[in-house]
């Protein structure tokens, strides 16, 4: 994998505040596909942080 740049990724916290993270973009040296290196607290294709999603799923109210 080779780093080809970065992109901004927005995420909402439990309080509703929006944060912007700078995510590295990687290109596979074999097939050429692009991947994004996400930290543990971000879930692919979701806009809320992982702890917020877990809290909603564990409290069915």
N, CA, C and O atoms as a Tripos MOL2 file, in Angstrom:
@<TRIPOS>MOLECULE
protein
  244   243    61     0     0
PROTEIN
NO_CHARGES

@<TRIPOS>ATOM
      1 N           0.8280   -1.1750    0.0000 N.3       1 UNK1
      2 CA          0.0000    0.0000    0.0000 C.3       1 UNK1
      3 C           0.8760    1.2440    0.0000 C.2       1 UNK1
      4 O           1.8730    1.3240    0.7180 O.2       1 UNK1
      5 N           0.4900    2.1940   -0.8070 N.am      2 UNK2
      6 CA          1.2010    3.4690   -0.8910 C.3       2 UNK2
      7 C           0.2410    4.5950   -0.5340 C.2       2 UNK2
      8 O          -0.9200    4.5740   -0.9440 O.2       2 UNK2
      9 N           0.7130    5.5760    0.2240 N.am      3 UNK3
     10 CA         -0.1000    6.7340    0.5750 C.3       3 UNK3
     11 C          -0.1980    7.6390   -0.6450 C.2       3 UNK3
     12 O           0.8120    8.0000   -1.2500 O.2       3 UNK3
     13 N          -1.4550    8.0080   -1.0030 N.am      4 UNK4
     14 CA         -1.6440    8.8710   -2.1720 C.3       4 UNK4
     15 C          -2.2580   10.2100   -1.7970 C.2       4 UNK4
     16 O          -2.4850   11.0560   -2.6620 O.2       4 UNK4
     17 N          -2.5280   10.4050   -0.5170 N.am      5 UNK5
     18 CA         -3.0970   11.6890   -0.0950 C.3       5 UNK5
     19 C          -3.9910   11.5260    1.1100 C.2       5 UNK5
     20 O          -3.9550   10.5100    1.8040 O.2       5 UNK5
     21 N          -4.8030   12.5580    1.3480 N.am      6 UNK6
     22 CA         -5.7300   12.5480    2.4710 C.3       6 UNK6
     23 C          -7.0700   13.1000    2.0230 C.2       6 UNK6
     24 O          -7.1910   13.6950    0.9520 O.2       6 UNK6
     25 N          -8.0710   12.8900    2.8610 N.am      7 UNK7
     26 CA         -9.3860   13.4830    2.6380 C.3       7 UNK7
     27 C         -10.0060   13.7600    3.9890 C.2       7 UNK7
     28 O          -9.6380   13.1370    4.9860 O.2       7 UNK7
     29 N         -10.9440   14.6900    4.0290 N.am      8 UNK8
     30 CA        -11.6440   15.0100    5.2650 C.3       8 UNK8
     31 C         -12.8360   14.0820    5.4390 C.2       8 UNK8
     32 O         -13.5170   13.7430    4.4710 O.2       8 UNK8
     33 N         -13.0800   13.6790    6.6670 N.am      9 UNK9
     34 CA        -14.2230   12.8220    6.9950 C.3       9 UNK9
     35 C         -14.9340   13.4250    8.1960 C.2       9 UNK9
     36 O         -14.3240   13.6210    9.2460 O.2       9 UNK9
     37 N         -16.2220   13.7200    8.0470 N.am     10 UNK10
     38 CA        -17.0140   14.2830    9.1360 C.3      10 UNK10
     39 C         -17.6100   13.1550    9.9670 C.2      10 UNK10
     40 O         -17.9370   12.0880    9.4470 O.2      10 UNK10
     41 N         -17.7450   13.4070   11.2680 N.am     11 UNK11
     42 CA        -18.3470   12.4410   12.1710 C.3      11 UNK11
     43 C         -19.0680   13.1970   13.2730 C.2      11 UNK11
     44 O         -18.6110   14.2520   13.7120 O.2      11 UNK11
     45 N         -20.1990   12.6530   13.7210 N.am     12 UNK12
     46 CA        -20.9580   13.2820   14.8010 C.3      12 UNK12
     47 C         -20.6780   12.5540   16.1050 C.2      12 UNK12
     48 O         -20.6040   11.3260   16.1550 O.2      12 UNK12
     49 N         -20.5230   13.3480   17.1600 N.am     13 UNK13
     50 CA        -20.3160   12.8090   18.4930 C.3      13 UNK13
     51 C         -21.6650   12.5710   19.1630 C.2      13 UNK13
     52 O         -22.7180   12.8710   18.6010 O.2      13 UNK13
     53 N         -21.6100   12.0340   20.3560 N.am     14 UNK14
     54 CA        -22.8060   11.7780   21.1510 C.3      14 UNK14
     55 C         -23.5740   13.0610   21.4380 C.2      14 UNK14
     56 O         -24.8040   13.0530   21.4920 O.2      14 UNK14
     57 N         -22.8610   14.1470   21.6200 N.am     15 UNK15
     58 CA        -23.4920   15.4370   21.9320 C.3      15 UNK15
     59 C         -24.1290   16.0900   20.7050 C.2      15 UNK15
     60 O         -24.8550   17.0740   20.8420 O.2      15 UNK15
     61 N         -23.8710   15.5590   19.5180 N.am     16 UNK16
     62 CA        -24.3920   16.1410   18.2860 C.3      16 UNK16
     63 C         -23.3930   17.0390   17.5910 C.2      16 UNK16
     64 O         -23.6400   17.5120   16.4820 O.2      16 UNK16
     65 N         -22.2660   17.2750   18.2380 N.am     17 UNK17
     66 CA        -21.2210   18.1150   17.6590 C.3      17 UNK17
     67 C         -20.5450   17.3770   16.4990 C.2      17 UNK17
     68 O         -20.2630   16.1820   16.5940 O.2      17 UNK17
     69 N         -20.2940   18.0910   15.4200 N.am     18 UNK18
     70 CA        -19.6300   17.5100   14.2560 C.3      18 UNK18
     71 C         -18.1370   17.7790   14.3290 C.2      18 UNK18
     72 O         -17.7040   18.9010   14.5910 O.2      18 UNK18
     73 N         -17.3570   16.7330   14.0920 N.am     19 UNK19
     74 CA        -15.9000   16.8620   14.0360 C.3      19 UNK19
     75 C         -15.4180   16.4380   12.6590 C.2      19 UNK19
     76 O         -16.0490   15.6170   11.9920 O.2      19 UNK19
     77 N         -14.2980   17.0030   12.2410 N.am     20 UNK20
     78 CA        -13.7150   16.6770   10.9480 C.3      20 UNK20
     79 C         -12.3500   16.0410   11.1890 C.2      20 UNK20
     80 O         -11.5070   16.5980   11.8920 O.2      20 UNK20
     81 N         -12.1440   14.8660   10.5950 N.am     21 UNK21
     82 CA        -10.8820   14.1430   10.7230 C.3      21 UNK21
     83 C         -10.2120   14.0600    9.3640 C.2      21 UNK21
     84 O         -10.8800   13.9760    8.3330 O.2      21 UNK21
     85 N          -8.9060   14.0840    9.3710 N.am     22 UNK22
     86 CA         -8.1210   13.9670    8.1550 C.3      22 UNK22
     87 C          -7.7210   12.4940    8.0000 C.2      22 UNK22
     88 O          -6.9280   11.9840    8.7920 O.2      22 UNK22
     89 N          -8.2610   11.8120    6.9910 N.am     23 UNK23
     90 CA         -8.0900   10.3750    6.7910 C.3      23 UNK23
     91 C          -7.1180   10.1310    5.6320 C.2      23 UNK23
     92 O          -7.2270   10.7420    4.5680 O.2      23 UNK23
     93 N          -6.1600    9.2180    5.8700 N.am     24 UNK24
     94 CA         -5.1940    8.8990    4.8120 C.3      24 UNK24
     95 C          -5.8220    8.0040    3.7410 C.2      24 UNK24
     96 O          -6.5820    7.0880    4.0540 O.2      24 UNK24
     97 N          -5.4970    8.2800    2.4780 N.am     25 UNK25
     98 CA         -5.9310    7.4520    1.3580 C.3      25 UNK25
     99 C          -4.7460    6.5910    0.9280 C.2      25 UNK25
    100 O          -3.6260    7.0810    0.7840 O.2      25 UNK25
    101 N          -5.0100    5.3060    0.7260 N.am     26 UNK26
    102 CA         -3.9600    4.3600    0.3580 C.3      26 UNK26
    103 C          -4.3310    3.6690   -0.9510 C.2      26 UNK26
    104 O          -5.5000    3.3560   -1.1790 O.2      26 UNK26
    105 N          -3.3480    3.4330   -1.8050 N.am     27 UNK27
    106 CA         -3.5710    2.7020   -3.0580 C.3      27 UNK27
    107 C          -2.8220    1.3790   -2.9850 C.2      27 UNK27
    108 O          -1.6430    1.3400   -2.6330 O.2      27 UNK27
    109 N          -3.5190    0.2910   -3.3230 N.am     28 UNK28
    110 CA         -2.9170   -1.0350   -3.3300 C.3      28 UNK28
    111 C          -1.9150   -1.1160   -4.4810 C.2      28 UNK28
    112 O          -2.2410   -0.7840   -5.6210 O.2      28 UNK28
    113 N          -0.6910   -1.5610   -4.1750 N.am     29 UNK29
    114 CA          0.3520   -1.6470   -5.2010 C.3      29 UNK29
    115 C           0.0680   -2.7610   -6.2090 C.2      29 UNK29
    116 O           0.5660   -2.7170   -7.3340 O.2      29 UNK29
    117 N          -0.7290   -3.7600   -5.8130 N.am     30 UNK30
    118 CA         -1.0160   -4.8910   -6.7140 C.3      30 UNK30
    119 C          -2.1920   -4.6180   -7.6430 C.2      30 UNK30
    120 O          -2.0680   -4.7620   -8.8590 O.2      30 UNK30
    121 N          -3.3350   -4.2240   -7.0770 N.am     31 UNK31
    122 CA         -4.5470   -4.0920   -7.8940 C.3      31 UNK31
    123 C          -4.9320   -2.6500   -8.2040 C.2      31 UNK31
    124 O          -5.7400   -2.4140   -9.1030 O.2      31 UNK31
    125 N          -4.3720   -1.6810   -7.4810 N.am     32 UNK32
    126 CA         -4.6520   -0.2770   -7.7480 C.3      32 UNK32
    127 C          -5.8940    0.2740   -7.0720 C.2      32 UNK32
    128 O          -6.2390    1.4360   -7.2860 O.2      32 UNK32
    129 N          -6.5820   -0.5330   -6.2540 N.am     33 UNK33
    130 CA         -7.7820   -0.0350   -5.5820 C.3      33 UNK33
    131 C          -7.4020    0.9210   -4.4500 C.2      33 UNK33
    132 O          -6.3070    0.8440   -3.8930 O.2      33 UNK33
    133 N          -8.3250    1.8150   -4.1270 N.am     34 UNK34
    134 CA         -8.0810    2.8280   -3.1040 C.3      34 UNK34
    135 C          -8.7950    2.4380   -1.8180 C.2      34 UNK34
    136 O          -9.9520    2.0190   -1.8430 O.2      34 UNK34
    137 N          -8.0950    2.5790   -0.6870 N.am     35 UNK35
    138 CA         -8.6360    2.2820    0.6340 C.3      35 UNK35
    139 C          -8.4210    3.4960    1.5170 C.2      35 UNK35
    140 O          -7.5130    4.2930    1.2820 O.2      35 UNK35
    141 N          -9.2690    3.6340    2.5430 N.am     36 UNK36
    142 CA         -9.1280    4.7110    3.5170 C.3      36 UNK36
    143 C          -8.7640    4.1130    4.8620 C.2      36 UNK36
    144 O          -9.3640    3.1220    5.2820 O.2      36 UNK36
    145 N          -7.7990    4.6940    5.5370 N.am     37 UNK37
    146 CA         -7.3330    4.2070    6.8310 C.3      37 UNK37
    147 C          -8.1630    4.8840    7.9250 C.2      37 UNK37
    148 O          -7.9270    6.0430    8.2660 O.2      37 UNK37
    149 N          -9.1370    4.1480    8.4710 N.am     38 UNK38
    150 CA        -10.0330    4.6940    9.4840 C.3      38 UNK38
    151 C          -9.5600    4.3480   10.8870 C.2      38 UNK38
    152 O          -9.0900    3.2340   11.1200 O.2      38 UNK38
    153 N          -9.6760    5.2870   11.8300 N.am     39 UNK39
    154 CA         -9.3840    4.9670   13.2290 C.3      39 UNK39
    155 C         -10.4830    4.0600   13.7970 C.2      39 UNK39
    156 O         -11.5380    3.9040   13.1810 O.2      39 UNK39
    157 N         -10.2400    3.4660   14.9630 N.am     40 UNK40
    158 CA        -11.1680    2.5100   15.5620 C.3      40 UNK40
    159 C         -12.5320    3.1010   15.8950 C.2      40 UNK40
    160 O         -13.5260    2.3740   15.8860 O.2      40 UNK40
    161 N         -12.6110    4.3760   16.1830 N.am     41 UNK41
    162 CA        -13.8850    4.9690   16.6010 C.3      41 UNK41
    163 C         -14.7770    5.3670   15.4300 C.2      41 UNK41
    164 O         -15.9050    5.8040   15.6540 O.2      41 UNK41
    165 N         -14.3140    5.2310   14.1930 N.am     42 UNK42
    166 CA        -15.1490    5.5110   13.0200 C.3      42 UNK42
    167 C         -15.5770    4.1920   12.3750 C.2      42 UNK42
    168 O         -14.7870    3.2540   12.2640 O.2      42 UNK42
    169 N         -16.8410    4.1400   11.9520 N.am     43 UNK43
    170 CA        -17.4020    2.9560   11.3170 C.3      43 UNK43
    171 C         -17.5730    3.2660    9.8310 C.2      43 UNK43
    172 O         -18.1010    4.3230    9.4850 O.2      43 UNK43
    173 N         -17.1370    2.3660    8.9460 N.am     44 UNK44
    174 CA        -17.3070    2.6270    7.5130 C.3      44 UNK44
    175 C         -18.7700    2.8630    7.1430 C.2      44 UNK44
    176 O         -19.6560    2.1350    7.5930 O.2      44 UNK44
    177 N         -19.0150    3.8700    6.3310 N.am     45 UNK45
    178 CA        -20.3280    4.2290    5.7920 C.3      45 UNK45
    179 C         -21.3060    4.7600    6.8380 C.2      45 UNK45
    180 O         -22.4870    4.9230    6.5310 O.2      45 UNK45
    181 N         -20.8590    5.0320    8.0570 N.am     46 UNK46
    182 CA        -21.7220    5.5900    9.0960 C.3      46 UNK46
    183 C         -21.2130    6.9750    9.4650 C.2      46 UNK46
    184 O         -20.0170    7.2450    9.3550 O.2      46 UNK46
    185 N         -22.1060    7.8530    9.8990 N.am     47 UNK47
    186 CA        -21.7340    9.2250   10.2150 C.3      47 UNK47
    187 C         -21.5800    9.4870   11.7020 C.2      47 UNK47
    188 O         -21.1030   10.5510   12.0950 O.2      47 UNK47
    189 N         -21.9830    8.5200   12.5460 N.am     48 UNK48
    190 CA        -21.8140    8.6670   13.9860 C.3      48 UNK48
    191 C         -20.6410    7.8190   14.4530 C.2      48 UNK48
    192 O         -20.3200    6.8030   13.8370 O.2      48 UNK48
    193 N         -20.0030    8.2360   15.5410 N.am     49 UNK49
    194 CA        -18.8700    7.4940   16.0750 C.3      49 UNK49
    195 C         -19.3500    6.1670   16.6560 C.2      49 UNK49
    196 O         -20.5210    6.0330   17.0110 O.2      49 UNK49
    197 N         -18.4620    5.1940   16.7540 N.am     50 UNK50
    198 CA        -18.8330    3.8380   17.1550 C.3      50 UNK50
    199 C         -19.4420    3.7780   18.5500 C.2      50 UNK50
    200 O         -20.3690    3.0000   18.7720 O.2      50 UNK50
    201 N         -18.9510    4.5770   19.4990 N.am     51 UNK51
    202 CA        -19.5170    4.5220   20.8540 C.3      51 UNK51
    203 C         -20.9600    5.0210   20.8750 C.2      51 UNK51
    204 O         -21.7580    4.5410   21.6800 O.2      51 UNK51
    205 N         -21.3070    5.9580   20.0250 N.am     52 UNK52
    206 CA        -22.6750    6.4630   19.9290 C.3      52 UNK52
    207 C         -23.5890    5.3830   19.3350 C.2      52 UNK52
    208 O         -24.7120    5.2040   19.8070 O.2      52 UNK52
    209 N         -23.1380    4.6820   18.3340 N.am     53 UNK53
    210 CA        -23.9220    3.6060   17.7170 C.3      53 UNK53
    211 C         -24.1340    2.4700   18.7140 C.2      53 UNK53
    212 O         -25.2360    1.9300   18.8090 O.2      53 UNK53
    213 N         -23.0900    2.1020   19.4580 N.am     54 UNK54
    214 CA        -23.2040    1.0460   20.4690 C.3      54 UNK54
    215 C         -24.2070    1.4240   21.5500 C.2      54 UNK54
    216 O         -24.9830    0.5790   21.9950 O.2      54 UNK54
    217 N         -24.2010    2.6830   21.9750 N.am     55 UNK55
    218 CA        -25.1130    3.1330   23.0170 C.3      55 UNK55
    219 C         -26.5670    3.0250   22.5650 C.2      55 UNK55
    220 O         -27.4230    2.6000   23.3420 O.2      55 UNK55
    221 N         -26.8530    3.3990   21.3380 N.am     56 UNK56
    222 CA        -28.2180    3.3270   20.8190 C.3      56 UNK56
    223 C         -28.6710    1.8730   20.6920 C.2      56 UNK56
    224 O         -29.8180    1.5580   21.0070 O.2      56 UNK56
    225 N         -27.7960    0.9920   20.2410 N.am     57 UNK57
    226 CA        -28.1640   -0.4070   20.0620 C.3      57 UNK57
    227 C         -28.3320   -1.1370   21.3970 C.2      57 UNK57
    228 O         -29.1250   -2.0740   21.4860 O.2      57 UNK57
    229 N         -27.6160   -0.7300   22.4130 N.am     58 UNK58
    230 CA        -27.7150   -1.4080   23.7050 C.3      58 UNK58
    231 C         -28.8910   -0.9010   24.5550 C.2      58 UNK58
    232 O         -29.3040   -1.5880   25.4890 O.2      58 UNK58
    233 N         -29.4340    0.2790   24.2530 N.am     59 UNK59
    234 CA        -30.5950    0.8290   24.9600 C.3      59 UNK59
    235 C         -31.7820    0.8860   24.0060 C.2      59 UNK59
    236 O         -31.8830    1.8190   23.2080 O.2      59 UNK59
    237 N         -32.6850   -0.0980   24.0740 N.am     60 UNK60
    238 CA        -33.7880   -0.1490   23.1050 C.3      60 UNK60
    239 C         -34.8950    0.8870   23.3120 C.2      60 UNK60
    240 O         -35.8760    0.8560   22.5690 O.2      60 UNK60
    241 N         -34.7900    1.7920   24.2710 N.am     61 UNK61
    242 CA        -35.8400    2.7830   24.5660 C.3      61 UNK61
    243 C         -35.9490    3.7680   23.4540 C.2      61 UNK61
    244 O         -36.7750    4.6790   23.5160 O.2      61 UNK61
@<TRIPOS>BOND
     1     1     2 1
     2     2     3 1
     3     3     4 2
     4     3     5 am
     5     5     6 1
     6     6     7 1
     7     7     8 2
     8     7     9 am
     9     9    10 1
    10    10    11 1
    11    11    12 2
    12    11    13 am
    13    13    14 1
    14    14    15 1
    15    15    16 2
    16    15    17 am
    17    17    18 1
    18    18    19 1
    19    19    20 2
    20    19    21 am
    21    21    22 1
    22    22    23 1
    23    23    24 2
    24    23    25 am
    25    25    26 1
    26    26    27 1
    27    27    28 2
    28    27    29 am
    29    29    30 1
    30    30    31 1
    31    31    32 2
    32    31    33 am
    33    33    34 1
    34    34    35 1
    35    35    36 2
    36    35    37 am
    37    37    38 1
    38    38    39 1
    39    39    40 2
    40    39    41 am
    41    41    42 1
    42    42    43 1
    43    43    44 2
    44    43    45 am
    45    45    46 1
    46    46    47 1
    47    47    48 2
    48    47    49 am
    49    49    50 1
    50    50    51 1
    51    51    52 2
    52    51    53 am
    53    53    54 1
    54    54    55 1
    55    55    56 2
    56    55    57 am
    57    57    58 1
    58    58    59 1
    59    59    60 2
    60    59    61 am
    61    61    62 1
    62    62    63 1
    63    63    64 2
    64    63    65 am
    65    65    66 1
    66    66    67 1
    67    67    68 2
    68    67    69 am
    69    69    70 1
    70    70    71 1
    71    71    72 2
    72    71    73 am
    73    73    74 1
    74    74    75 1
    75    75    76 2
    76    75    77 am
    77    77    78 1
    78    78    79 1
    79    79    80 2
    80    79    81 am
    81    81    82 1
    82    82    83 1
    83    83    84 2
    84    83    85 am
    85    85    86 1
    86    86    87 1
    87    87    88 2
    88    87    89 am
    89    89    90 1
    90    90    91 1
    91    91    92 2
    92    91    93 am
    93    93    94 1
    94    94    95 1
    95    95    96 2
    96    95    97 am
    97    97    98 1
    98    98    99 1
    99    99   100 2
   100    99   101 am
   101   101   102 1
   102   102   103 1
   103   103   104 2
   104   103   105 am
   105   105   106 1
   106   106   107 1
   107   107   108 2
   108   107   109 am
   109   109   110 1
   110   110   111 1
   111   111   112 2
   112   111   113 am
   113   113   114 1
   114   114   115 1
   115   115   116 2
   116   115   117 am
   117   117   118 1
   118   118   119 1
   119   119   120 2
   120   119   121 am
   121   121   122 1
   122   122   123 1
   123   123   124 2
   124   123   125 am
   125   125   126 1
   126   126   127 1
   127   127   128 2
   128   127   129 am
   129   129   130 1
   130   130   131 1
   131   131   132 2
   132   131   133 am
   133   133   134 1
   134   134   135 1
   135   135   136 2
   136   135   137 am
   137   137   138 1
   138   138   139 1
   139   139   140 2
   140   139   141 am
   141   141   142 1
   142   142   143 1
   143   143   144 2
   144   143   145 am
   145   145   146 1
   146   146   147 1
   147   147   148 2
   148   147   149 am
   149   149   150 1
   150   150   151 1
   151   151   152 2
   152   151   153 am
   153   153   154 1
   154   154   155 1
   155   155   156 2
   156   155   157 am
   157   157   158 1
   158   158   159 1
   159   159   160 2
   160   159   161 am
   161   161   162 1
   162   162   163 1
   163   163   164 2
   164   163   165 am
   165   165   166 1
   166   166   167 1
   167   167   168 2
   168   167   169 am
   169   169   170 1
   170   170   171 1
   171   171   172 2
   172   171   173 am
   173   173   174 1
   174   174   175 1
   175   175   176 2
   176   175   177 am
   177   177   178 1
   178   178   179 1
   179   179   180 2
   180   179   181 am
   181   181   182 1
   182   182   183 1
   183   183   184 2
   184   183   185 am
   185   185   186 1
   186   186   187 1
   187   187   188 2
   188   187   189 am
   189   189   190 1
   190   190   191 1
   191   191   192 2
   192   191   193 am
   193   193   194 1
   194   194   195 1
   195   195   196 2
   196   195   197 am
   197   197   198 1
   198   198   199 1
   199   199   200 2
   200   199   201 am
   201   201   202 1
   202   202   203 1
   203   203   204 2
   204   203   205 am
   205   205   206 1
   206   206   207 1
   207   207   208 2
   208   207   209 am
   209   209   210 1
   210   210   211 1
   211   211   212 2
   212   211   213 am
   213   213   214 1
   214   214   215 1
   215   215   216 2
   216   215   217 am
   217   217   218 1
   218   218   219 1
   219   219   220 2
   220   219   221 am
   221   221   222 1
   222   222   223 1
   223   223   224 2
   224   223   225 am
   225   225   226 1
   226   226   227 1
   227   227   228 2
   228   227   229 am
   229   229   230 1
   230   230   231 1
   231   231   232 2
   232   231   233 am
   233   233   234 1
   234   234   235 1
   235   235   236 2
   236   235   237 am
   237   237   238 1
   238   238   239 1
   239   239   240 2
   240   239   241 am
   241   241   242 1
   242   242   243 1
   243   243   244 2
@<TRIPOS>SUBSTRUCTURE
     1 UNK1         2 RESIDUE 1 A UNK
     2 UNK2         6 RESIDUE 1 A UNK
     3 UNK3        10 RESIDUE 1 A UNK
     4 UNK4        14 RESIDUE 1 A UNK
     5 UNK5        18 RESIDUE 1 A UNK
     6 UNK6        22 RESIDUE 1 A UNK
     7 UNK7        26 RESIDUE 1 A UNK
     8 UNK8        30 RESIDUE 1 A UNK
     9 UNK9        34 RESIDUE 1 A UNK
    10 UNK10       38 RESIDUE 1 A UNK
    11 UNK11       42 RESIDUE 1 A UNK
    12 UNK12       46 RESIDUE 1 A UNK
    13 UNK13       50 RESIDUE 1 A UNK
    14 UNK14       54 RESIDUE 1 A UNK
    15 UNK15       58 RESIDUE 1 A UNK
    16 UNK16       62 RESIDUE 1 A UNK
    17 UNK17       66 RESIDUE 1 A UNK
    18 UNK18       70 RESIDUE 1 A UNK
    19 UNK19       74 RESIDUE 1 A UNK
    20 UNK20       78 RESIDUE 1 A UNK
    21 UNK21       82 RESIDUE 1 A UNK
    22 UNK22       86 RESIDUE 1 A UNK
    23 UNK23       90 RESIDUE 1 A UNK
    24 UNK24       94 RESIDUE 1 A UNK
    25 UNK25       98 RESIDUE 1 A UNK
    26 UNK26      102 RESIDUE 1 A UNK
    27 UNK27      106 RESIDUE 1 A UNK
    28 UNK28      110 RESIDUE 1 A UNK
    29 UNK29      114 RESIDUE 1 A UNK
    30 UNK30      118 RESIDUE 1 A UNK
    31 UNK31      122 RESIDUE 1 A UNK
    32 UNK32      126 RESIDUE 1 A UNK
    33 UNK33      130 RESIDUE 1 A UNK
    34 UNK34      134 RESIDUE 1 A UNK
    35 UNK35      138 RESIDUE 1 A UNK
    36 UNK36      142 RESIDUE 1 A UNK
    37 UNK37      146 RESIDUE 1 A UNK
    38 UNK38      150 RESIDUE 1 A UNK
    39 UNK39      154 RESIDUE 1 A UNK
    40 UNK40      158 RESIDUE 1 A UNK
    41 UNK41      162 RESIDUE 1 A UNK
    42 UNK42      166 RESIDUE 1 A UNK
    43 UNK43      170 RESIDUE 1 A UNK
    44 UNK44      174 RESIDUE 1 A UNK
    45 UNK45      178 RESIDUE 1 A UNK
    46 UNK46      182 RESIDUE 1 A UNK
    47 UNK47      186 RESIDUE 1 A UNK
    48 UNK48      190 RESIDUE 1 A UNK
    49 UNK49      194 RESIDUE 1 A UNK
    50 UNK50      198 RESIDUE 1 A UNK
    51 UNK51      202 RESIDUE 1 A UNK
    52 UNK52      206 RESIDUE 1 A UNK
    53 UNK53      210 RESIDUE 1 A UNK
    54 UNK54      214 RESIDUE 1 A UNK
    55 UNK55      218 RESIDUE 1 A UNK
    56 UNK56      222 RESIDUE 1 A UNK
    57 UNK57      226 RESIDUE 1 A UNK
    58 UNK58      230 RESIDUE 1 A UNK
    59 UNK59      234 RESIDUE 1 A UNK
    60 UNK60      238 RESIDUE 1 A UNK
    61 UNK61      242 RESIDUE 1 A UNK
